[in-house]
Amino acid sequence: MHRREALAKVSLLLGGALSGPTLMALGRWENAASAATLLDKLNLSAQQKQIIAEVAEMIIPRTDTVGAKDVGVPAFIEMMINDCYYAPEHRSFMAGLTELEGLKFLQLSAAQKTDTLKQIEQKTKEQMKAYNSQTIKFGDNQDLEAMNSVKLGLPFWRLMKELTLLGYYTSEGGIKASFEYVPSPGKLELTKLKPGQKTIVY
C-alpha cells in the first residue's frame, strides 16, 4: 500500500477524531492539488524546523520502537502544512512556533519542555472553544477556509498532534512498530490476542 492510499484509509478510519481542516487538507493532498491553488508557503527557519521535530518526537518518542523523527514525521508535517492547508492554519501554526521560540524551547530541559507543552495543551482547550464557535457560526467549507480575515486557524497544538499521528501511522516504520501486518488475510475468525501481542492488520 502506498502512503497516499494509507492516508485516505486512515482519514476514513479516524474521520470522527480529525478536525475539518485536516480532513480537507487530506482531500487536497489526495487530489494532488497544485501549490498554485493554495496560498504562499511558509518560510520556516532551521530553528523552527528543529522545534517541529522536537515536539513531534515528544508526542511519539523513540522507545523500544521507532519514534516520530525516525520515520520522517517532521518532514511530513512541513509538507502537509505547506501544501494542504490555507492561511488560517498557516497563521496559527506560525504563532505556535513563534511562541515556542520566544520561550527558548530547544534550550529547556526535558522536564521543562514537557511542562511547557502541557501548558500549551491547556491553553488549546480554550482556543478550540473559540474555533468551534466560529465554525458553527460561519460553516466549515473550503471557500471560508480561503477567507483569511474570517476564520481562526486550528490551534498549533491540535495541528501538531493530528499531523504527528497521521505521519507516524501512515509510515512503514510506524505501521510495523504498532501492528503485525499480514499481507494475505485468511478466513474470518475471532483471534484472542496474547498480552503484548500487536494488533493484526491486513
DAKA-V617902 format. One record per pair of residues at least 12 apart in sequence whose C-alpha atoms are under 10 Angstrom apart, sorted by the first residue. I is the first residue (numbers start at 1). J is the second residue. Records with the same first field share a line. If there is no record, write none. Layout:
# DAKA-V617902
I=J ; J
This chain:
# DAKA-V617902
1=170 ; 172 ; 183
2=170 ; 171 ; 172
3=167 ; 169 ; 170 ; 171 ; 172
4=26 ; 29 ; 30 ; 31 ; 32 ; 170
5=30 ; 170
6=166 ; 169 ; 170 ; 171 ; 172
7=26 ; 27 ; 29 ; 30 ; 166 ; 167 ; 169 ; 170 ; 171
8=23 ; 26 ; 27 ; 29 ; 30 ; 170
9=170
10=26 ; 166 ; 169 ; 170
11=23 ; 24 ; 26 ; 27 ; 166
14=166
17=162
18=158 ; 159 ; 162 ; 163 ; 166
19=154 ; 158 ; 159 ; 162
20=135 ; 140 ; 141 ; 142 ; 154
21=84 ; 85 ; 86 ; 88 ; 89 ; 140 ; 141 ; 142 ; 145 ; 153 ; 154 ; 159
22=80 ; 81 ; 84 ; 85 ; 89 ; 154 ; 158 ; 159 ; 162 ; 163 ; 166
24=84 ; 85 ; 140 ; 141 ; 142 ; 145
25=80 ; 81 ; 83 ; 84 ; 85 ; 86 ; 142
26=80 ; 84 ; 85
27=84
28=80 ; 83 ; 84 ; 85
29=79 ; 80 ; 83 ; 84 ; 85
30=84
32=83 ; 84
33=83 ; 84
34=83 ; 84
35=82 ; 83 ; 84
36=83
37=83 ; 84 ; 86
38=82 ; 83 ; 84 ; 85 ; 86 ; 87 ; 146
39=82 ; 83 ; 84 ; 85 ; 86 ; 87 ; 90 ; 146
40=82 ; 83 ; 86 ; 87 ; 90
41=78 ; 79 ; 81 ; 82 ; 83 ; 84 ; 85 ; 86 ; 87 ; 90
42=78 ; 79 ; 81 ; 82 ; 83 ; 87 ; 90 ; 91 ; 93 ; 94
43=82 ; 94
44=78 ; 94 ; 97
47=97 ; 101 ; 106
48=94 ; 97 ; 98 ; 100 ; 101 ; 106
49=74 ; 75 ; 77 ; 78 ; 97
50=74 ; 105 ; 106
51=74 ; 97 ; 98 ; 100 ; 101 ; 104 ; 105 ; 106
52=69 ; 73 ; 74 ; 75 ; 77 ; 78 ; 97 ; 100 ; 160 ; 164
53=68 ; 69 ; 72 ; 73 ; 74 ; 75 ; 77 ; 78 ; 164
54=68 ; 69 ; 74 ; 105 ; 106 ; 113
55=68 ; 69 ; 74 ; 105 ; 106 ; 113 ; 114 ; 117 ; 157 ; 160 ; 161 ; 164
56=68 ; 69 ; 73 ; 74 ; 77 ; 160 ; 161 ; 163 ; 164 ; 165 ; 167 ; 168
57=69 ; 70 ; 73 ; 74 ; 164
58=110 ; 113 ; 114 ; 117
59=114 ; 117 ; 160 ; 161 ; 164 ; 165
60=73 ; 161 ; 164 ; 165 ; 168 ; 174
64=177
65=173 ; 174 ; 176 ; 177 ; 178
66=168 ; 173 ; 174 ; 176 ; 177 ; 178
67=168 ; 173 ; 174 ; 177
68=164 ; 165 ; 167 ; 168 ; 169 ; 171 ; 173 ; 174
69=164 ; 168
70=168 ; 173 ; 174
71=167 ; 168 ; 169 ; 170 ; 171 ; 172 ; 173 ; 174
72=164 ; 167 ; 168 ; 171 ; 173
73=163 ; 164 ; 165 ; 166 ; 167 ; 168 ; 169 ; 170 ; 171 ; 174
74=160 ; 163 ; 164 ; 167 ; 168
75=167
76=163 ; 164 ; 166 ; 167 ; 168 ; 171
77=159 ; 160 ; 162 ; 163 ; 164 ; 166 ; 167
78=163
80=163 ; 167
81=93 ; 159 ; 160 ; 163
85=145 ; 146 ; 153
86=142 ; 144 ; 145 ; 146 ; 147 ; 148 ; 153
87=145 ; 146 ; 147 ; 148 ; 149 ; 151 ; 152 ; 153
88=144 ; 145 ; 146 ; 147 ; 148 ; 149 ; 150 ; 151 ; 152 ; 153 ; 154 ; 155
89=145 ; 148 ; 151 ; 152 ; 153 ; 154 ; 155 ; 156 ; 159
90=153 ; 154 ; 155 ; 156
91=148 ; 152 ; 153 ; 154 ; 155 ; 156
92=152 ; 153 ; 154 ; 155 ; 156 ; 157 ; 159
93=153 ; 154 ; 155 ; 156 ; 157 ; 158 ; 159 ; 160
94=155 ; 156
95=155 ; 156
96=120 ; 155 ; 156 ; 157 ; 159 ; 160
97=156 ; 157
99=120
100=113 ; 116 ; 117 ; 120
103=116
105=117
117=157
120=155 ; 156 ; 157
121=155 ; 156 ; 157 ; 158
122=157
123=155 ; 157
124=154 ; 155 ; 156 ; 157 ; 158
125=155 ; 157 ; 158
126=155
127=152 ; 153 ; 154 ; 155 ; 156 ; 158
128=152 ; 153 ; 154 ; 155 ; 158
130=152 ; 154
131=151 ; 152 ; 153 ; 154 ; 155
132=152 ; 154
134=150 ; 151 ; 152
135=151 ; 152
138=150 ; 151
139=151
175=201
176=198 ; 201
177=198
178=197 ; 198 ; 199 ; 200 ; 201
179=197 ; 198 ; 199 ; 200 ; 201 ; 202
180=197 ; 198 ; 199 ; 200 ; 201 ; 202
181=198 ; 199 ; 200 ; 201 ; 202
182=200 ; 201 ; 202
183=201 ; 202
184=201 ; 202
185=200 ; 201 ; 202
186=202
